[in-house]
Every structure is written in structure tokens, then in C-alpha cells.
């Protein structure tokens, strides 16, 4: 069951694209790691982390679509971007999570400030 505002054929291709890109990043990262582990350690670790995250998003794609009933597309896109950023650079996780908390608080309080139609 997809949300009523999404086209099933588009979401099917989006899910396939996520899976293919995730698998490609995983395979490229693995090949780089096994070819020369010392030379490509940072890049291969980055590719493997982001590839694994994209594969997890591919598995949970239907549940992410159902989240669009409750959250705006911008919130979901920022959330997924934050996950990719944390997977790519784990050292930035504290800063990124604090910024996300501040943005969530602003988003929450703007619901009360907006004039009602």
C-alpha cells in the first residue's frame, strides 16, 4: 500500500535505484579494500558505510513512504541526508544531531505560530 499522492511506478524505480547504487558502492568499496587495503582505507570505508546505509534505506523504503503521511518531504529528506552524513563522517555526528534537534524544535514551534486559515 503506497500513500495516495505517490505514483507506484515511480516509487518502484526509486527503490530499485537505491538498491543498485547501494550495491554498487558496497562492491566498489569492497574491491578497493581488498585490492590495496593500506592505500584506499578511508575511501573504501566511506563507500562501504554509505553503501550499507543505502541498502538499509532500500529495505525500509515502504516504511519511509508511509512516514510521508506524518512528516513533510523536507523533514524526511533532511533526516536521510543526516544519516548519510553521519555514515560518511562519524566524527561530525554530535554537531549534526544538535543542529537537527534545533531544526526540529523550530519546526515544532512554527506550527503554533502560523495563523490558522
C-alpha positions as CSV (number, residue, x, y, z in Angstrom):
1,X,0.0,0.0,0.0
2,X,1.5,3.3,-1.1
3,X,0.4,6.7,0.1
4,X,-2.2,8.2,-2.3
5,X,0.0,11.0,-3.6
6,X,2.7,8.7,-4.9
7,X,2.9,7.0,-8.2
8,X,3.6,3.3,-7.7
9,X,5.8,3.0,-10.9
10,X,7.9,6.0,-9.8
11,X,8.4,4.6,-6.3
12,X,9.3,1.2,-7.7
13,X,12.1,2.8,-9.8
14,X,13.3,4.9,-6.9
15,X,13.6,1.8,-4.7
16,X,15.4,-0.1,-7.5
17,X,17.8,2.8,-7.9
18,X,18.6,2.9,-4.2
19,X,19.3,-0.8,-4.2
20,X,21.5,-0.6,-7.3
21,X,23.5,2.4,-6.0
22,X,23.9,0.8,-2.6
23,X,25.1,-2.5,-4.0
24,X,27.5,-0.7,-6.4
25,X,29.0,1.3,-3.6
26,X,29.4,-1.8,-1.4
27,X,31.1,-3.7,-4.2
28,X,33.4,-0.9,-5.2
29,X,34.3,-0.3,-1.6
30,X,35.0,-4.0,-1.0
31,X,37.0,-4.3,-4.2
32,X,39.1,-1.2,-3.3
33,X,39.7,-2.6,0.2
34,X,40.8,-6.0,-0.9
35,X,42.9,-4.6,-3.8
36,X,45.1,-2.3,-1.7
37,X,43.9,-2.1,2.0
38,X,46.5,0.4,3.1
39,X,46.2,2.9,0.2
40,X,42.4,3.1,0.0
41,X,41.3,2.6,3.6
42,X,39.5,5.9,4.0
43,X,37.7,5.9,0.7
44,X,36.8,2.2,0.9
45,X,35.4,2.6,4.4
46,X,33.3,5.6,3.2
47,X,32.0,3.7,0.2
48,X,31.1,0.7,2.4
49,X,29.3,2.7,5.1
50,X,27.3,4.8,2.6
51,X,26.5,1.6,0.5
52,X,25.3,-0.2,3.6
53,X,23.1,2.8,4.6
54,X,21.6,2.9,1.1
55,X,20.8,-0.8,1.2
56,X,19.1,-0.3,4.6
57,X,17.1,2.5,3.2
58,X,16.2,0.2,0.2
59,X,14.9,-2.4,2.6
60,X,12.9,0.1,4.6
61,X,11.6,2.1,1.6
62,X,7.9,1.2,2.0
63,X,8.0,2.3,5.7
64,X,9.8,5.6,4.7
65,X,7.0,6.2,2.2
66,X,4.4,5.7,5.0
67,X,6.3,8.3,7.1
68,X,5.3,10.9,4.5
69,X,1.8,10.8,5.9
70,X,3.1,12.2,9.2
71,X,6.1,14.3,8.2
72,X,6.8,16.6,5.3
73,X,9.1,15.5,2.4
74,X,11.6,18.1,3.6
75,X,11.9,16.6,7.0
76,X,12.3,13.1,5.6
77,X,14.9,14.3,3.1
78,X,16.9,16.1,5.8
79,X,16.7,13.0,8.0
80,X,18.0,10.7,5.3
81,X,20.7,13.3,4.4
82,X,21.8,13.4,8.1
83,X,22.1,9.6,8.1
84,X,24.3,9.7,5.0
85,X,26.4,12.4,6.5
86,X,26.8,10.6,9.8
87,X,27.7,7.4,7.9
88,X,30.3,9.2,5.8
89,X,31.8,11.3,8.7
90,X,31.0,9.8,12.1
91,X,33.1,12.5,13.9
92,X,30.5,15.1,12.9
93,X,27.6,13.2,14.4
94,X,27.4,15.3,17.6
95,X,27.3,18.5,15.7
96,X,24.8,17.3,13.1
97,X,22.5,15.8,15.8
98,X,22.4,19.1,17.7
99,X,21.6,21.0,14.5
100,X,18.8,18.6,13.7
101,X,17.4,19.0,17.2
102,X,17.4,22.7,16.8
103,X,15.7,22.5,13.4
104,X,13.1,20.1,14.8
105,X,12.4,22.5,17.7
106,X,12.0,25.4,15.2
107,X,9.7,23.2,13.0
108,X,7.6,22.2,16.1
109,X,7.2,25.8,17.3
110,X,6.3,27.2,13.9
111,X,3.2,25.0,13.9
112,X,1.9,27.1,16.8
113,X,3.0,30.4,15.4
114,X,1.3,30.0,12.0
115,X,-2.0,31.7,11.6
116,X,-4.9,29.2,11.1
117,X,-6.9,29.6,7.9
